[in-house]
Amino acid sequence: MQKSSTNYTKYKHFAFISYRWADEKWAKWLQNKIESYSLPTAIYKKNKDLHRKLKPCFRDKTDLGIGELTPELQENLRNSKFLIVICSPNSAKSTWVGAEIEYFISLGRKDSIIPFIIDGIPYNNDEKDCLHPVIKKYFPQKDEDGKSREILGANINEEGKGSRWIKKEKAAIKVIAKMHSLAFDELWQREKRRNRQKMFYTLFICFAMGFLIGYISVKNQPKTVSFSLNETSFHNKNLPPLKDGRITLYLENEKKDTIIKSLKDEAIFHNIPAKFLSKKVRVTFSTTENSYKENDYLSTEETIVLKENNIINIQRNDSVYGYFYLELEDFTSGKLLKNTTVYIDDMEFQTNEDGILNCIIPIEKQKTLYQLKKVGCSIPNSVQATYNTIGQFKQIK
């Protein structure tokens, strides 16, 4: 409505939408279109007397049945600046649509009627005619002088180029232009720009959403993670390599384990939920009974931040191949040799007061077989080091 117009204060509604119930969806659509439309800022600034939004519009939601227009409907017609008639072969046969038109014209507001044609052909004078007889009575094709008195409406099926959606939008803008007393082309060109912007934003949002959904989908797909081993102790080539090591991965209430065959191999875990990546998890390493020597590498447990490629630090157990506990006994006397110097390979050790040699060979000098000798004589047998086994050597002369 016009803000400064003397007629503005007379009306409660911008428009009264008259329709037959079979065309209700179109009445709802047009009402929503009109009420949600906002006059472009540039036009509004040049026409300060215009109202920015055409809201509210009245759409009757009751079934009139048989009888005259109710006082309430008559009041709403009086309080509406425009009468918009949803025109179709259905409404052309409606007694009540005709009654609403007749009453509105009786108020002296004939020029404020706007036909909105959704189906049929105006002035066709057959079953396809979409104009109500009351409209044609007051707006004949030609008057007695032969002059055209046709009423011009907004037709969603108007001939010409454009999709059905475009034609529908154009028809709605024609109605809005009429209600604002503005040129249709002025509003339509700006509406086209608006629609292009909306389409661009919609496509951009769809693209962004598609990208985001794709990213989340890929991000949440089960992952494959790997573990490799890094020996942090001295790497002694004289000792047997890792044969079988077990890596166990703990994920909340679930655990997964696999066997790794050598230091050069990787342990692979498939189908790990993506939510565990970059989270702290527990992982353990231990040797198995299939190793050259069980526990030849120390068991370890770590809490790590899980990545797709992970490293576990491990160390050799220096007591497996390097621990000696020996009793040195004189073969002839049967006495233990106290405080006696003994060589294991080229390394010098000494028995204690009880004749016992208890030592660990440094990891870098460990082997699987050692030569043992006392100062001044050799022990004829080679000794193989074993974990937690006491070797007794009596053949010292």
Number of C-alpha atoms within 10 A of each C-alpha: 23 19 13 12 11 8 11 15 12 12 16 19 20 23 28 26 25 27 27 21 16 11 17 16 11 16 22 12 11 22 22 14 16 21 15 13 16 14 20 13 10 9 15 14 12 9 14 12 14 20 17 20 14 23 19 18 22 21 17 16 8 7 9 12 8 8 8 13 15 9 9 9 16 14 12 18 25 20 18 21 23 24 26 26 26 27 29 25 21 21 24 24 17 15 16 21 20 21 15 23 21 15 16 21 18 10 10 9 15 18 10 17 23 24 24 28 24 20 20 20 19 23 18 11 12 11 12 16 21 26 29 24 18 18 21 16 9 15 16 17 15 11 12 7 6 8 10 12 13 16 18 12 19 22 23 19 17 15 8 7 8 11 10 12 11 13 19 19 18 23 24 22 21 22 21 22 18 17 21 19 11 15 12 17 13 11 18 18 11 15 18 14 11 13 13 12 12 12 12 12 12 12 12 12 12 12 12 12 12 12 12 12 12 12 12 11 11 12 14 14 14 15 19 15 18 16 20 18 21 13 13 11 15 12 13 14 10 12 18 14 16 18 18 20 25 16 23 19 18 14 16 9 5 7 11 13 16 14 19 22 16 15 16 10 12 18 20 17 17 11 10 16 14 16 12 17 17 12 13 14 16 16 21 16 23 19 22 17 11 10 17 15 17 17 18 24 24 14 16 14 15 13 12 15 13 18 17 15 12 15 13 18 14 19 17 21 17 19 21 21 26 23 20 24 16 18 21 25 20 15 13 10 7 10 12 19 21 17 15 17 16 22 17 15 12 12 10 12 16 18 20 16 12 12 18 21 24 15 15 15 16 13 18 15 15 21 17 14 16 17 15 19 20 18 10 8 11 15 17 12 12 11 17 14 21 17 17 12 12 15 16 13 17 18 14 16 12
